[in-house]
Amino acid sequence: MKTEKIFLSPAKINLCLYVLGRYANGYHRLAMAMQRIDLCDEVRITVDESMHGVSTVCHAPELKPEEKNIASSAAEILLAETGLDVGVEILIDKRIPVAAGLGGGSSNAATVLMGLNELLRLGYNEADLCRLGAQLGSDVPFFIYQRPAWVTGTGTDLEKMTIGQDFSCLIVNPGIAVSTADVYRSLRLTKGVELANLPRFSAKTRAELCASLHNDLEPVVIARYPIIAEIKQQLLKLGALGSLMSGSGATVFGLFADYESAYRVGCEIAETRGWFAYAARPLD
């Protein structure tokens, strides 16, 4: 028996990202406001009971063929957990820039976990899938959660977050792949910050939303890639209400009051600078 389905795998942006310290195991203690957006990869999952093993094809020239895809690891972890011996084929049509701070790989892994849970009728709940997802990467549980979230710890502690203002955003990526591990290694932590002392993310008005934008990793990446600061300045000059680098970069987003403005500016930036530009809406 063979079953197949195409799933959408969305990107995310970090509306704020604080690095509070480092655990003894080397992982960093984070506090983040995270929002999914409608920039999506397409993930086709095929389950074939007559086959064995996991195969993944990802149409992204930026990825090296010898590198194991996190989506494959997600399928292998789930099959090992269940003891099922079936064939799984994964085909990923990449639309989210790679190594860009948008969580594309983590989203693919979460999509595979949720997709196989559906196709194999496993009946796993959200907590079960988040437990498995945490083994793959710190952002994977957020994509399984499927709601705007205040995320703390190493990414596994999720709390529902309400954004009281509609907004659209323009995603701009200059084609630079940034290593998240290198960024964190270069981050100089001073005195540890307690979570209770952080200003909680607030977004009742557009002004509050823009005032809450913050990313502790941004200065580290700008020091290496000044183009990040250039993109931020250009977005603000062209009408963005606020701008921030997402995650560990190099993607920058600008917040706009309406989708039409974001789309218009995106067309201008893509034409004049040749950068990847996508006008996105938030997903709830």
Buried (B, 14 or more C-beta within 10 A) or exposed (E): EEBEEEBEBBBBBBBBBBBBEBEEEEEBBBBBBBBBBBBBBBBBBBBBEEBEEBBBEBEBEEBEEEEEBBBBBBBBBBBEBBEBEBBBBBBBBBBBBBBBBBBBBBBBBBBBBBBBBBBBEBEBEBEBBBBBBBEBBBBBBBBBBBBBBBBBBBBBBBEEBEBEBEBBBBBBBBEBEBEBEEBBEEBEBEEEBEBEEBEEBBBEEBEBBBEBBBBBBBEBBBEBBEBBBBBBEBBEEBBBBBBBBBBBBBBBBBBBBEBEBBBBBBEEBBEEBEBBBBBBBBBE
